[in-house]
């Protein structure tokens, strides 16, 4: 492709920030569309920010309106959310449905909006966000989150099976224990808890956003042959 129109969701996350810092340096970047649920400011003329509520029954037409006239070449999903008390016996129906809406259904809505153009231009690169624990039954208090992220893995296989012949390559990454706002602010882990958890990582340290950003960048912008794969980024945690 001569120029790239990149769509990134969850632009306010630590992982997305590390990735965006790499994307803005791409010479043939035409436009960088950022979907975020919170305030986000940028003075870069190539960046267009869209306010998007991923929890409110995401509609395909809302995505189409936001990117009208733009042929998206790359879609990288960072947005997601988990309740701190996500136990199969305790989580309410509302919280369960919200978790699936944010982490899975909204992703499908975005895909439905961008896939037709990717097909017509015979080019697309999609990288979705799962989690390293999804194929291991998740955590006791991350039931619906893990279920949604397991659905993301299915999406990757489905898209690769039916769209690779259109030069649309789809992969996912599954971060393990990464130092991010997800752990410190959403799951409310203390520094002592973070360090204790890090002891189970075979590499001997907590991952950082740059570890994740490098892998995603490779899959999105340096990859012309890998599709249908999920890459764990966990320092040997889930082996």
N, C-alpha and C positions, 0 to 999 in steps of 0.2 A: 504493500500500500504506500502511496505517495505521502499521505498525511494521516495522522491518527486523531480520532475523536474518542476520547477515553471517558468512561463513566465509572465513578467510584462512589460507593455508598458507605455511610458511617465515617465521613471525613474527619470527624472530631476525635476519633479514637487514636491511641498512641501508635498502633500498628499502621493505621492509614497515614498518619503524619510522616512516619519514617518512609513509607512508600511514595507519598506525594512528593517528598523532597527529591526523589530520584526521577519521577515522571516529568516534572517541570523542566528538567534539563535535556529532555529528548529533543533533538533538532527539528524533527518533522512533526512535533506536536501541534495540532491545529487548535483543539479546544479540550479543556479538561472540565467535565461536568461533575460537580460534587453534590451528592444528595446527603443531607444531614438534618437531624431533628433539632439541632441547637444552633445558636448564633455562630456564624463562621465568617470571618472577614479576610479578604485578600485583595491586594492591589495589582495582582498580576492580570493583565488584560486577556490572557488565554484561559483564565479560570472563571467559570460561571457557577455560582452557588444556587442550589435549589433547596428550599425548605420542604422537608418531607416527613410525614408522620407514618412510620412503618407499622404502627400498632393499630391503625384505624381502618381495617378492611381495605387494604391497598387495592386500588383500581388500575387496570391497565391503561385506561384513557388518561389518567392523571400523569402517568409516566410519559405517555405519548405527547401530551401537551407540553411537558417540561423540556422534552428534547425534540420538539417539532422542527423539521427541516434539517436535522442533524443525523448523519449516518454513523451510528456508534460502531467503532471497530473493536473496542476493548471494554469489557465489563469486569470490574473487580469488586467483589462484595466484602465489605468489612463490618457492616452493621449487624447488630445482634444484641440480645438482652437475656439475662437470667435472673430469676427471683432467688433471693438468698435462702428461702425455705421452699424448696421445690421437691417435696417428698410425695411419692405416689399416693400415700394415704392422707396427706394433709392439704395438698394444693387444691385450691378452688377451681371450679370449672372455668371461671372467667380468667384466672391467671394462667391456667393450662392453655386455653384458647389464645390468649394474648401472646404467650411464649411461642406457640406454633405460628401465629400470624407474623410476628416480627422476624423470626429466624428462618422460616421456610416459605409460608404463603406469599409474603411480600417479594421474595426472591423470584418465585414463579411468575408473579405479575410483571416484574421487570423483564424477565426473559421473554414473556409473551409479547412485550412491546418492542423489543429490540431484535428478536430473531428474524423477522421478515426482511429487514434491511440487510442483516448479515448474510442471509441467504442470497439476496439479489446481488450483493457485491462480491459474493464468493470469498468472504474473509471475515473471520471473527476469532477473538481470543477471550475466553471466559475463565476466570479463576474465582472459585467460591470458597467460603470459609466454613470448615467443619471444626472438630475438636478431637484431640488425640484419644480421648476416653470413649468416644462414641461407639467404637466397635468392641469395647470391653465392658459394656453395661453401664457406663457413666458412674457418677457419684450418687450416693444415697439421697442427697439433697439437690440433685440436678437432673431429675427424672425427665421432665418435659423438654428441657433444654437439650439433653442428650438425644432424646427421641427426634427432635427437630433436626439436629445436626446429622443424625443418621440418615434422615430424609435427604439432606444435601448430598450425601454420598451416592444415593440412588439417582438423584438428578444428574450428577456427573456421568454416571454410566449411561443413563438414558440419552442425554444430549450427545455423548460421544458415539453412541451406537447409530443414531439417526441423522446426525448433522456433520460428522467428520468429512463425508463426501462433498460437502460444500466448503471445505477448508475452514471449518469452525472447530477449533480445538478447545476442549473443556477439561479442566483439571481442578483439583481442590487442594488446599493445604489444611493440615490439622495441627495447630500449635499445641504444645504441651504446657508446661508451667512457665509462663512468660510474665516478666515484671511489667504490669500494665494497670490502667485504671479499672479494668474489668475485675481484677483480683482485689485491688486496694479500695475501690469505691463502691463497686456493685456487690461483690461478695464480702466486702468489709474485712479482709484479712489484715491482721496486724503484722508489723515487721517481724516480730518473733515467730508468728505462724508461717510467714513467707520463708524465713530461714529454715525452720523445721521441715517444711515441705520440700525445700531444695535438697535436703539430705538424701531423698529417694531418687534424685536425678543422677544417672550414672556418670554424666560429664562433671558433676560436682558443682554446678552453678545454676542459677535461675536464668532462663533465656531472656533476651531483650528484643525490643521491636525491630531492630536492625537485622537480627537473625531471620525474622519472618519476612521482612521486606525484600531481602536479597533473593530468597527463593521465589517469591511471587513475581518479582521483576523478571527473573529468568523465564518462568512459565508464560508470562504475558508478552514479553518483548524480545526474547532471544530464542524462543522455542518454535520450531516449525514441524515437529514430528511427534511429540509426546501428547497423548490425549487419553482421557478416561482414567487418569491416575490420581491417587491421593497421596500427598507427600507429608509424612509426619515430621514435625519440627519440634523435637522434644528432648534432645540431648541424651537419647537412650533411655528415657523414662519408661515408655511402654514397649518393652521387648519381651 
